[in-house]
Amino acid sequence: MSDFYQSLGVKRVINAAGNLTRLGGPALSDEVVEAMREAAQWSVRIEELQEKAGAYLAEVTGAEAGYVTCGAAGLQLAAAACLAGLDIRKMELLPDTTDMANEIVIQRCHRNAYDHALRAAGARLIEVGNIGHPNRGYTRAWHFESAFNERTVAVHWVYMDTPHAISLEETVAVAHKHELPVIVDAAGALPPASNLRQLVATGADIVTFSGGKAIRGPQSSGILVGRRDLIDSIALQHQDMDVLPLTWTLRHRYLDSGKLPGPPLQGLGRPLKVGKEEVAGLLTAVKAYINLDHAALRREQIRRIKEVQEGLADLSGIWGELIGLEREGYPLLRITLDEKALGLNAFDLVNRLLDDDPGVAVGQDGAQDGYITVNAVNLEGDQPRRAVERLRAILDR
C-alpha cells in the first residue's frame, strides 16, 4: 500500500467508473509527473508562463488565444470575461451585476448542474426553447433572438446529447448576428480528439475543455481557448494583481497603450489560482494526447472491457452487454442484475465493491434501473483482472 495513503487511512480505488472528479481523475503518466516536478524547482512570472502556455494551446486548437485554468473554473472565468470585458470597474464589482448587463441565454435542454459556475460569476441565465415530450421539445434560432436585449452579454452552448437542441454552428450564427459571444462547455467533448479543433472552428468565442479527463493532465487543470480579448479579460481577473503600475510586467500592453488606466484589483478568479506545476503538467499531457494513436487506444480499451465481460460470463443472475462500441466516446460494459435472485440490488453492489482496499468504483448512474457500468479508460495493468475478482467475490454466491 502507498505509504502516503496508508498514513492517512485512505483506501485506494481501482477506477472502473471513468474520469470522475470525485475519484481524483486518471493516473498521471511519468512524463507528466516529471514535468510537474521540474516546474516546481523554479519560480517564474505566472503572467509570462500563462502567455506562453496559452500560445501553445491556441496553436493546437486553432484559436486566437488560450489559457490554463483550474478545472471547471473555466466556465466562471468565461462568464466573467463576457460580463466585464476590459472594464476594470466591472471587474471590481463582480459577482455583483446589479447595474450592468448580465444575461446569458441558454437552451432549456442544456441546463445542468455545472451552469452554476456561470451564475457564480454574476450572470443571470435566460432559458429558451420548448419543453415537453422529447419529440415535441425543441429549440429554434428565433427562440434565441426573442430573448436577446440590451442586458444580454453572451450565449451558452453545452456539448451534450440533446437531439432537439439547436446546433453549435446555428448558435454561433444567430449570436454573431447580434454581436454576442458564444461560451461552449466542452468538458465532456473528448474523445474524439478532433473536437479540440472542430469546436473552435465553428467560430465559438470561448471554449472550455477539461484537462483532467481524456487529456490525462492534472485533475485540477482546465483549458480555455478563444478570442484574444476574452482571454485577456480572463487573465486580468484571474492572476495575482498585487502589482505596482511602474513595475507591472504587462504595463506596456495595457497602461502605455491606454487600454487600461491602471492594473485591476484582485479579481473574481483570484481564488481559482493555477500553479506553475499544473501548467507544466497540462501542457505535457496535451502534447502527448494530440500525438496519441487514438484508434489503437480505443482498441485497447475495448480489449480491457471484454476481459472484464469474459471474466464474469459464467456467473448466473447477471447479464453483461457491451455498449458504445459503434460511437465516439468510451466503450462500456453494462452489467444488469437479477436483484431478486442475487439477493442484492445495484446500490448494494456499488457500495460493497468499495469496501475492500483497494476497492472498485463502477458507474452507478443506472443503479436505480438495476445495472452498473464498467469503463476501462483507467483500468491498466492487472486492474481488469482485479476488478473481475472483486465483482466475483460479491456476485458468485
C-alpha positions, 0 to 999 in steps of 0.5 A: 500500500502507498505509504502516503495513503496508508498514513492517512487511512485512505483506501485506494480505488481501482477506477472502473467508473471513468474520469470522475472528479470525485475519484481524483481523475486518471493516473498521471503518466511519468512524463507528466509527473516529471514535468510537474516536478521540474516546474516546481524547482523554479519560480517564474512570472505566472503572467509570462508562463500563462502567455506562453502556455496559452500560445501553445494551446491556441496553436493546437486548437486553432484559436486566437488565444488560450489559457490554463485554468483550474478545472471547471473554473473555466466556465466562471472565468468565461462568464466573467470575461463576457460580463466585464470585458476590459472594464476594470470597474466591472471587474471590481464589482463582480459577482455583483451585476446589479447595474450592468448587463448580465444575461446569458441565454441558454437552451432549456435542454442544456441546463445542468448542474455545472451552469452554476459556475456561470451564475457564480460569476454574476450572470443571470441565465435566460432559458429558451426553447420548448419543453415537453415530450422529447419529440415535441421539445425543441429549440429554434434560432428565433427562440434565441433572438426573442430573448436577446436585449440590451442586458444580454452579454453572451450565449451558452452552448453545452456539448451534450446529447440533446437531439432537439437542441439547436446546433453549435454552428446555428448558435454561433450564427444567430449570436454573431448576428447580434454581436454576442459571444458564444461560451461552449462547455466542452468538458465532456467533448473528448474523445474524439480528439478532433473536437479540440479543433472542430469546436473552435472552428465553428467560430465559438468565442470561448471554449472550455475543455477539461484537462483532467479527463481524456487529456490525462493532465492534472485533475485540477487543470482546465483549458480555455481557448478563444478570442484574444480579448476574452482571454485577456479579460480572463487573465486580468481577473484571474492572476495575482494583481498585487502589482505596482503600475511602474513595475507591472510586467504587462504595463506596456500592453495595457497602461502605455497603450491606454487600454487600461488606466491602471492594473485591476484589483484582485479579481473574481478568479483570484481564488481559482489560482493555477500553479506553475506545476499544473501548467507544466503538467497540462501542457505535457499531457496535451502534447502527448494526447494530440500525438496519441494513436487514438484508434489503437487506444480505443482498441485497447480499451475495448480489449480491457472491457471484454476481459472484464465481460469474459471474466464474469460470463459464467456467473448466473443472475447477471447479464453483461452487454457491451455498449458504445462500441459503434460511437465516439466516446468510451466503450462500456460494459453494462452489467444488469442484475437479477436483484431478486435472485442475487439477493442484492440490488445495484446500490448494494453492489456499488457500495460493497465493491468499495469496501475492500482496499483497494476497492472498485468504483463502477458507474452507478448512474443506472443503479436505480434501473438495476445495472452498473457500468464498467469503463476501462479508460483507467483500468491498466495493468492487472486492474481488469483482472482485479476488478473481475475478482472483486465483482466475483467475490460479491456476485458468485454466491 
